[in-house]
Structures are given as C-alpha cells and as structure tokens.
C-alpha cells in the first residue's frame, strides 16, 4: 500500500500482481490495473 504525496490517493496491490488506485476520502476505486499475463521486460 502507498499513499499519494498529498494523501488523496491510495495505491494497493494484491498477491495476483494487479494494482488498484483509490480515492482516500470516498473509498471509491478510481482505476484497476490487472497483472500482466506475460513477462514484461
């Protein structure tokens, strides 16, 4: 978990490798980035 510099956003990651960006004030998920299915160099 990481907080944005201004404390307005939270970035979380799960065991599957995906990332989610959240609004800290509302708890709304703003963006979901799935894990890469193949190796990324």
ChimeraX attribute file (.defattr): number of C-alpha atoms within 10 A of each C-alpha:
attribute: neighborCount
match mode: 1-to-1
recipient: residues
	/A:1	10
	/A:2	11
	/A:3	14
	/A:4	12
	/A:5	8
	/A:6	6
	/A:7	11
	/A:8	12
	/A:9	18
	/A:10	19
	/A:11	18
	/A:12	13
	/A:13	16
	/A:14	10
	/A:15	7
	/A:16	9
	/A:17	11
	/A:18	13
	/A:19	17
	/A:20	16
	/A:21	21
	/A:22	19
	/A:23	16
	/A:24	15
	/A:25	10
	/A:26	8
	/A:27	11
	/A:28	11
	/A:29	14
	/A:30	12
	/A:31	12
	/A:32	14
	/A:33	11
	/A:34	12
	/A:35	13
	/A:36	10
	/A:37	7
	/A:38	6
	/A:39	5
	/A:40	5
	/A:41	3
